[in-house]
């Protein structure tokens, strides 16, 4: 996730009609009413068939009811307080922000990293309580089970000298890469972001139709030589320098990105928001800039038709993104009971077995590693991607960097080194070249948004000489017609 200037009219319409409902919106005055807003199709809504049961060594997992309804029962059993969850959904970060600015009130929402940064910068949020971070509390599933990798990212990134961890709890995460058809393309053809404007992929590749997801690979491509140079990748402060380069919004870099994306526009089959998955499965295109979670979905769908897609993370770098839970001042405010329920909701969906339910249901990767309160997440990864006993072509796949356990290694079919397992949990060397795209200030946003308008509409700087000549002829002709008509009118009046 889950994420544009082309959506503006849609956002305005959504503002008038209200947020898209995706769950329980019944009003209740009996106990606490907790208003939760999440991405569409981004939480287990239950109703699994029996054959979908996940049979792990630690026990079976199955979703019968929506997870938020199960939370209501769990909260009453553990805290003795009735809570009613009003669960609704949004389609884009911009849609959520638009609703908030127009007065909609929610207690708990789940935006992406840049929107979390924006909400922090604009003082929309309430910090999590000290009790939420207490590892001795057995009901604090988030702090006890979050991946050390995710925790480090949330701890070290700040807005106004305050870490994300103070205001946000990780939910899902992933990277961006290239989903491709290995029967038609070699991995070498898509292992650089330059592939987005490769004439050899004319009308066979798609790119995301939003400025952030398109600007990132553009910057990576134009800085390719620097980003892949050994002196740069081998520097002690490589991670910090990479993030600095990938968040460059200088006028010079934006201009170069504009040229790159104009070239991409000339090559691409389309700029898309959600159709890329289907275009890959149906064979309309051979490659697609894609979020890792949607890549997994597309690979699963293609597999049903005996079509096997693969995923590549370009060698320059990849965009590391997150979706996370934050509490809103306008909703939770100074209501301790409501804040307690909101924090408990985050903890409940972070319980390892519930993290598995969500991962199975939506296909994305949870921020929860487990371990303290159960190994269900690692068991689930092994259950999903581990090799069968009679398989011969297998490879060890190291997941210790995410789970924080040196023994977190599975034997997986070698083909998974470029497929779903690779997309959900890229190896450590890939994650070392990952970078978070920061929240841009007003000036930088204005600059890249103007660039994006030129990309999606027309870049006047690329007007050929004959085009300017035609415009000149039209202007002169129009002026001549105007002067002639004025003179004729004056003549008629004097006559």
N, C-alpha and C positions, 0 to 999 in steps of 0.2 A: 501498500500500500501502500495504499494504498496509496493525477494528483497535481482560467486561461483566458486569455483575452477573448477567445471565440465563445466562451461560455457566458459572457457578460449578460446577454439578453436572457439566457436561461436562469442565471442567478437572480436577476431582477424579478422574473416570473416566480421563481421559487420563493422569493421574499414575500411576494403577495399571497401566494397560496399556502405557505407554511412548509415546514420541514417534512420530508418524505418519511412516512411512518414505516417501521419494519418490525414492530412488536407491540407490547402492551402499553396503551396510552390511557387506560382507565384512571379516573380521578379517585382518590381514596383519602378519607379523613381519619381512618383508623390506623394510628401509628405514624411512622415516618414515610413520606413520599420522596423517593430518590429519583431524580430526573437524570437519566444517563443517555448520552448521544454518542454513537459510534459510526464507523464506516458501514456502508451497505454490505451485507453478507460477510460480516467480519466477526461473528461470534456464533458458537454452536447453538442452533435452534432446536436440537433434538430430533425426535421422530426417526431414529435410525432403524434400519431393518436388523433382525437378529443376526444375519450373516455378516453384518458390518462390525460385530463385536471384536474389539481389539484384545486378544488373549495374551497378556504379558505374564511373565513369571511372577510378578508382584500382584497379579489379579486382573480380572476382566474389566474393560472400560467400554461403556456404551452410553450414548446420549439419548435419553428418553424424552426429557422435557427441555425447553430452552434453558440455557445455563443461568440466565438472570432469574428465572423462576425458582430454580434449585437454590440460588443464593438466598431468596426470601425465607425459605424453610431453614436453611443452614444458619442464617443470622438469628432467627428466633430461638433455635435450639441452643446456640452458644451465648447469646447475649440477652435473651428473654425479652426482646423488643420486636414488635411487628414492623416490617418495612415493606412498602409496595414500590416496585421499580417501574417507572415509566420509561420504557425503552424506545428510542427513536433513532433515525439514521440520517447521515448526510452523504453527499456524493463527492464533494471536493473540499479541500481545506478552505478555499475561497467562499464556498457556499456556507460553511460553518461560520466563518468570520462575518459574513454578510448578515446572517441571522442574529449573531450576537450583537452587532452594531445596531440592528433594528429593534433590539429589546427582548429577544427570546431568552428565557432563563433556563439554564441547565446547571446541575450540580457537578457532574462529572462528564468530561468529554475526552476524545482520543484523537487529537490531531497529529500531524507529522512534525518532524523535528524543527523545520523552519517556522512553522506556525506556533509551535511551543515557544520558540525563541521570541517571536513577535508578541505573543500574549504575555510573556515574562517582561519584555521591554516596555509594554504599555500598561503594566500593573493590573492585568485582568485576574491574576491567579492568587490562590491561597496556598501557602506552603504546607507540606505534610507535617503532621505533628511529630514531636520527638518520640512518642510511643510507637508510631508507625515504623521507626527504624530500630526498634528494640529487638535484637536477635534472640533474646531469652523468651519472648512471647511466642508460644507454639502456634498461635493463630496468625502470626505475621509471616505468611507464606512468601510474600514478595522478597523482603530483605533476606530471608533465610535461603532462598532458592534461585535468585537471579544469577545469571551467568556472570562470572567475574569479568569477562570481556565487556559485557554490556555495562556493568556497574562502573568499570573504569572510564568508559566513554562518557557516561552521565556525570561522573564525579569531576572529570577534568575539563569539561566544556562549561563555559560560564556566559551569563548575560548580566551586565552591570555588576560584575564581581560576585555573582551568586551562581552556584553550580546548578545544572539541570536537576540533579538529584534532590535538591531542596523542594522543587515544585513538580517534578514529573517522575513517573514510574514507567519503565519500558513495557511494551505490550508485544509488538511484532517488529521484526527488522529484516533487512535484506540488502542486496546490492543490485546494481544495474549491469547488464551485459548484453551480449548478442545471442539470441535464439536463432539457430540455423539448421538447415537440412544437410546432414553429413553425407547423404547419397549424392548431393549435387555440388557441395562446396567442401573444400579442404579447410581445416581449422586455421591454417595460415592466412586464408583469405579474410577471416573475420577476427584476427587477434590484435587488430589495431582499430581505433575509432575512425581512422581514415577510410575504413570500408563504407562508411555512411555516404561518401561521395565518390565511390569507386565506379567509374563508367562501366566496368565489367558487370556491375550489379544493377544496371539500368532497369528501372521499374520492377526490380526483384527484391527491394529492401524497403522497410518502413521505419519511421522515426516517431517519437512521441510528440503529440500536439500540445505541448506546453513549454513555456520558456525555460524553466529550471531544468527539466529533464533533457532538453535539447542543448542548452547553453553549456552544461557540464562536459559532454563529449566533444563539443566544438572546441572548448578551451584545451582539453586534453590533446586533441589532434593537432592544434596549431603549436602546442608546446611539446610535441612529441620528442624532438631531439633532446631537449633539456630533461624531460621526465624520465627518459630511458638511459640517460648517461650515467655511467658507473660512479662518477664523482658525486652526482646528485643522490642517487639511490643508496650510496654507501655512507652518506653523511650521518653523523651522530644524531642530528636533529631532523632527519629525513621526514618523519611524520609531520612535524610542524611546518617544514618548508613546503611539503606537498600540499597541505591544507591552505597555506598562503597562496600558492600558485593557482590552485583550483578555485579560489574565491577572489581572483583578480577581476575587478570590474572597471579597470582603467579604460579611458577612451580608446587607447590604442588596441587593447585586447578585445574590447567589444566590437570595434570596427573589423578586426580580423575574424572574429566569431561570426559576424554578419556575412562576410564573404564566404566562409566555410559553409554556413547554413544555406546560403543562396545556391552554392554548388550542390549541396545535399538535396535541396528542393528540385533542382533540375534532374537529379538521378532517381529520387525516391518514388516508390509506387504511391505512397500517401503519407501524410502526417495523420496519426491516429491516436485515439485515447483508449480504445478497448477492442477494436476490430483486428488488431495485429495477431492475436492468438488464433482467431478463426482463419485468417488469411494464411497463416503458417500451416494449420492443420489441413486446409483444403488445397494447399499447394499454389495459391495465387502468388505468394512471395517465397523467397528462399532464406531470407534473413530478416530479423526484427529486433530493434532496440527494445529491451524488455526488462521489467522488474523481475527479480528472481522468483517471487511467489507465483506470478502469472506465467512465468516460463515453466514452472513445475506443472501448473494446470494444463498448459498447452501440450507438454510432453505426455502427460497422462491421457489426454483426449486423443492425441495422435496414435498412441499405443493401442487404443481400442480398435483402430483400423490397420494395425500392423505397420504403422509408420513410426519411425524412430528419429526424433529430433535431438539435438544436442545444444549445450550452452557453453559460451565462451566469455571469459572476462578479459577484455583487451589489456595488453601488456603495459600501457601507459599508467592506468589506474582505474579505479571504479568508485562510483558514488555509494557511500554507506549511508543508508537512510533508516529512520526509526519512526514508529508510531507509539505514542505513550499517553498514559492517563494523567490528566491534570484536573484540579478542582477550581471552579470559578467563584470569584468573590461575590458576584451577583447572585449566585445560587446558594452556596454553602454559607457565605457571609460569616456572621458571628453565631451560628447555630451549631454548638458542639455535638449535639445528637446527630445532626445531619452529616457533619464532617466525619464522625465516627463510622456512620453507615457507608459513606463514600470510600473511606480508607479500607473498610472491611470488604467492600465489593472488589477493590483492586487486589486485596489479598486472596479472596476466594477464587478469582479467575487465574491467579498466579499459583494456586495449588498444583503440584506437578500433574496429577491426573486430569485436572481441568485444562491445563495447558495442552495436554495431549488431545483432549476432545476438540479444542479450538484448532490445533494444527491439522488434525484429520479433516475437520469440517471445512476449513477455508484454504488450506494448502500453503499457508505462509509459515514462517519460522518464529516460534515463541522466543521471547527474551529469557524465559525460564530454563535453567539447566537442571534443577533439582539436586538431589543428593542429600541434603539435610532432612527433607521430609519425604524421601522416596526417589527411586531411580527410574520412575516411569518414563521420563522424557528420553533418557539414553536408551532404555529398553525399547521404546517405540521406534527410535531411529534404526536400531538393529533389527527390530521386527519388520520394519518397512523395507530396509535396503540391504540387510545382511544376506550373504550368500547361502544358498541351500547346501546341505551336506554333500550332495553328489556333484556340485559344481567344481570345475577344475580351473577355469580362468578367473582367479580371484586376486585381489590386492588388499593390502592393509590400508585402512583409511583412518588417519589420526584426527580425532576430535578433541584432544586434550586442551587445545587453546580455548575452546568454548566452554567445556564442562569443568575445567580446572582440575582434572584428574588425569595423571599420566597413563592410567589404564583405560582411558576412554578411547579405545581403538576398536574398530569393527573390521571383519573380513567381508569385503563387498565384491560383487561382480565387477570386473575391470571396466566394463562398459559404463558403470556408474561414475567413473572418474570424469566423465564429460556430460553426465545427465542429471537426473533429479537430485541425487545426493550432493553432487558438486554445486548445484544451484542453491540448495537449501543451506548447506554448510560448506562454503568454499574452504579450501585448505588454507593453512596459516600464511603461506607465502602470498596468496591472493589478498588476504585481509591486511597484510602489512602494507600493501599499496592501495588501500582504501582510504577515502577522504570524505569527510562530512561537508556538505554545502551549507554555508552559514546563512543566517538571516541578513539580508542586505538593507542598508539604510535607505531613506527616501531618495537621495540623489542617485545612488547606484541602481535602485529599482527603476527609477525613471529612465535611466540610460539604457538598461537592458530591455525594458518594455518597449522603448522606441525602436530598438534594434529588432525586436520580435515582430513589431508591426510591419517593418520593412520586409522581414522574411516572409511573413504570411500574406502580405499584400503585394507591395512592389517596392523595390529598392531604386529610388530615383538616381542614385549614384551610378547605377549600371545602365542608364539610358544610353543607347548607342547614338552616334552622331546623326544618323539618318532620322532617328526619333526626334531629336531636338530640332532638326530641319523641318520635319513635318509639323511639329508644334508651332514653329515660327511661321510657317506658311498659313496655318489655321488662324493664328493670332492676327497676322497682317490682313488676311481675308475678312475676318470678323470686323476688324477696325475699319476696313474699306467699306464694308456693307453698312456699318453704323454711320460713318461720315456721309455716305451717299444718301441714306434715308433721312438724315437730319437736314441736308441741303434741299432734298426734294420737298420735305415738309415746309421749310422756310419759303421755298419758291411758291408752293401752293397757297400759303397764307398771304404773300404779297400780291399774287395774281388775283 
